[in-house]
Amino acid sequence: MSQHRWLLALCCLLFSAPSLATDASLRIVATTTQAADLAQRLSAGVDGLHITPLMGAGVDPHLYQPTESDIAAMNQAQMVIYSGLHLEGQFDTVFAALAEQGVAVYALSAPVKAAGFIIGGYELSEELTNVDDPHFWFDPRNWQLTAQGLAERLALLDPANAATYTANAAAYSEQLQWLFDWAEAGLTSIAAGQRYLVSSHDAFQYFGAAFGWQLQAIQGISTEDEAGVGDIQQTVDFVIANDIPVLFVESSVPPDTIEAVLAALSAQGQATRIGVRELYGDAMEAPGSFGGTYIGMLAQNVLTIMQSYQCMDAPVEIPAWPPDLLPAPPQELWDADCHA
């Protein structure tokens, strides 16, 4: 849908359609896959609550434009949960209009920014300078703050179930701590001088800061940035200078630019490979799958990085999975094929 058409649809729906559902149910809309998963986690055991996710697996939230059905769902909701920091760049006008209509619009990034853990200083355009990096969820400690913040907001919206939201957030926070400890133990087993993560776009700065890895990306923090020949060559030079053995493709970004870098490296005799799997960047896998949960998404990324380096003969110690951390990775994720 063109920008003109969906803005027209927004105006028609917000100012013509009935505002909120008339039944006793609580309707929540979540924009991204991460937002939907967290809302489901925190509301487990709450009756009469309906969560509508907007973006599916592999969808790039930077470029996603709300459809007429998305706007209708948000207009019928009591609450809209979104990631924030311009991740859903096409939604800003929609969120402002919904707030004016009395819908509770909540940014998951808010408590992380309030705590001072946001990475800033990016320039997206002449109009957008000193922009924050929106990929805060790649540090599980940030996601703990996010879970606590959303639980508090849900408790305000639905005080009858406040104790359930609070208890779910506390249990989930414990799980996230186990996840962080497991990931840190494995990722820091790789020698510090080898910890480089080269990816399609700049989505992993928080991940790198959390686990002691250096980052290099072809595109900037938004996939709206177009990679040019200079960006490709800069990445090629970086990989050669640091003797980096692995490049990573992201599930929500076309592989063209990474493949261009790989071809240029091959032409120069540099021994480099693509990771054993794609990394989850801006979107998770489909609900019901291991990578369709936040824990699974981050754990699969960590396994993919460790196994990819292991395939290139880097010394890596992959820790045993904590027995009480759920969901557990399926067996096929532990059996990486280095020859694929």
N, C-alpha and C positions, 0 to 999 in steps of 0.2 A: 504494500500500500504506500502511495506517495505521501510525503510529509503533509501536503495540503489536504489530502483526502482524510488522513487519520486525525488531523486537527479539527476538520469539519465534523467528523464522526464524534470526536470528543465533546465538542460543543453541543451537538444534538443530544447525545446520551446523557450528559451531565445536567442539562437544563430542561430536558423533556421527559426522560424516563423516571419512574418512581425511584426514590433514593435508596432505602434499605429494605431488606426482606422483612415481611410482616410476621413470619413465624418466630418461634422462640430460639431457633438455632443461632449459633455464632459463626459468622462467615468471615474467613480470612483468606486473602490472596497473597501469595508469595511470588516474587518475580523470578529469582534465579533458582537453580537446582539446590544450591547450598542453603538458601533461605527456606525453601520448602522442606528440606530434610530436617533442619533445626526446629522448625515449627512443629513438625510431626513428632520429633523426639520429646519436646517439652510439653506437648499436649496429650501424650499417651495416658489413657485412663480417664480423659475428660469426655463426657457424653455430650452429644449435640453440637459438636464443633466440626466445621467443614473447612478444609484447606484446599484451595485451588491453586496449583502451580501454573505459571504462565510459560516459562521457558523449558524446553525439553533437553534431553541429553545431547551434548555436543553443540548446543546453540551458543553463539557468540553474543554475550549481553551488550558489548560495546556497540554493536551494529543493529541489535534487535529493535524493531519498531512495533509498538503495541497495535494489535489488530482491533477491529470493532468488537469482537467477542471478548478480548482482554479488557477493553474499556468497560464493556457491559458488566463483566464479572467484578471489576474493581468498584463500579458504581453501586453494585448490590452488596458490597462487603461492609462490615463494620471496621475492618482493619486491613491495611495493605502493608506488608513487610517487604522491604527492599534492601539491597546491599549498601548502596550509597557511594559517596566520593566520586560521582560521575561515572560509575561503572555502567549503569543503565542510562547512558547519555541521551537517549531518545525519549525518556520518560519525564524529564523535568517539568514540562508544561502540564502533563497529566497529573503528577503528584500535587502540584500547586492548586490545580482546579479541584481535585478530590478533597484536599484539606479545607478549602473554602466551603465545600459541601458538608463538612462535619465528619468525614471519614478519618479515622486515626491512621496516619501515615508515619511509619517508623523505620528509620535507617539503622540497620544492624551495626554499621560502623561507628555509631554515635558514642558508645562507651569506650571504644578503643581510642578514638580521637580525644575524648575527654581525659583519658588517662595519659595521653602524650606518647602513644606508641605507633603513631602513623608516620610513614616515611613521606616527606614532601619535597618540594623544590623542583618539580617537573614543569616543563613548558610544552603545552599541546598545540598552541597557536598564538597569534599575536593578541587575541582576546583572552585566552586562558593561559595565564602564567602562574608560577608558584603553585601548581596543582598537586594534590595529594595522590599517592599511589593507591589505587582502590583494592589491591589484592591482599588485604590485611589477613584474610582467613588462612593463609599458608603458614602462619605461626599458630600452632594449637593453643598457645597461651593467650593469644588474642581471641581465639574462638571461645575460650573459657569466659572471658569478659563479655563477649557477645551473647553467650547463652544466659549468663546472669542478667544482663540488661534486658533481653527479650522476656525472660521469666518475670521480671519486675513489671514490665509494660503489660504483659498478658494478665498479670494479677490485678492491675488497675482496671483493665477492661472487663475482667471477669472475676470479681472478688470471691464469688462462691467457690471457685476452684483454685484460689491462690495457693493453698498448701500443696496441691498437686504440682503446679508449675514450679514452685520453689524446690520441692523434693526431687523432681525430675532434673532440674538444672544442677543440683548438688551432685546427684549420681552421675550425670553426664560429665561434669567437670572432673570427677575422679577418673573416668574413662579417658578423658583427653590428656590428663597428666600421665597416665600409663602410655598413651600413644606417643607423647612427646619424649618420654624417657627411652622408649624402644627405638624411636627414629634417631634420636641423638646418639645412642650407643652404636648403632650401625653406621650412620653417616660419618661419624668422627673416627671410625676405625680405618677409614681411607686416609692416607698420608695428607697432611695439610697442603703440601705443594701440588697435589693432584686434584684438589676439590674445586673443580670448575664445572659449572652447569651452563651449557650453551643451548639456547632454545629459540623458538620462532619469534616470540615477542616478550617484552619485559614484564613477565607476570610473577617472577619468583624472588624478588628482592627480600620480602619478608621471610621466605623459606631460607634464603642464604644467610640472612642475619641470625635466624634462629639456630641454624645448625653449622655455621662456620664455613659456608661455601661462597665462592666468588661467582658472579653472574656475568654473562654476556648474551645479549639478544640482538636479533637483526632489526626488529621493529621496536618502537617505544612502548609505553605502558598501555596505549590504546591501539587496537588493531585498525583504527581509522587511519593511522599513520601508514603511508605507503613506503615500502622498502625499495631503495634504488640500487643502482650498480655500486655506488660508493659504500652503502651499508653492507652489501654482500662482500666486497673486497675487504672492508674493515674487519668483518668477522673472520674471513679467511686468514688475514694477517694475524689476528689474535690467536686463533687456533694453532697456527704454525709456531708462533713465538712461544706459546706455553705448552706445546706438544700435547694437546688435548685429544684423547682417543675417541670420545663419544659426543655425538650431537643428538638433540632430542626434538622430536616433532610433538606438537600439542594436538589434543583431540578436537579442539574447537577452532583451530587455525589451519588453513590449507598448507600442505607440506612443500609448496613450490620453492620458497626461499631457502629452507634448509637443504632441499635437494640441489639447489643451485650452488650453495656453499660446498656441499659434499662433492659435487662434480668438479668444482675448481680445485679442491684439495686433492682429489684423485689425480687430476692432471699434473699436479706438482709433486706427486709421489708421496703424499702424506697419508699414513695409515690411520684412517678414521672410519667409524661406523655409525649407523643410526642406532639409537637405543633399542633394546629388545621389545619394547612396547611404546606406544604413545604415552605422553604425560597428560594428566588432566590439568588444564589451565583454568580457563574461566568457567567451565561447566563440568559437571560430573557425568557419570553414566546413568542409564535408565533406572528408575526406582525398582527395587527388588533384586538388583545385582549388588555385588560387593562394592564396586566402584560407584554405585548409586547412593552411597552413604558418605558423609563427611569423613568418618574414620576410614572407610575403605578407600576412598579417593586419595587421601593423604598417604595411607599405608602402601597402596599400590604404586604411587609415585616413588616412595622411598625404596621399595623393593626393585622397581624398574631401574632406578639410578644405581643401586648397589650391584645388581646383577649385570647391568651393562658394563660397568667398570670391571667387574669380575671376569667377564667374557674377554676383556682386553688385557688380562693377566695382572690387573692391579690387586694387591692384597686387600681383601675385604673380609670382615667378620660379620655375617648376618645373624643377628640375635634371634633366639627363640621367641615365639610370639607369646605375650603375657596370657595366661590361661583364662583370666576373667575379662579380657578386653574383647568386646563383641561389636560387629561381627568379626570372625576369624577369616583370614585369607583362604580361599579354596586351594586345594592341593596344586592345581595347574599353575598358580602364580609362583609357587616355590620351585617349579621345574622349568626354568628359563632355557630356551633353545638358542645357544650362542651362534648357531649356523644359519638361523633364519634370516 
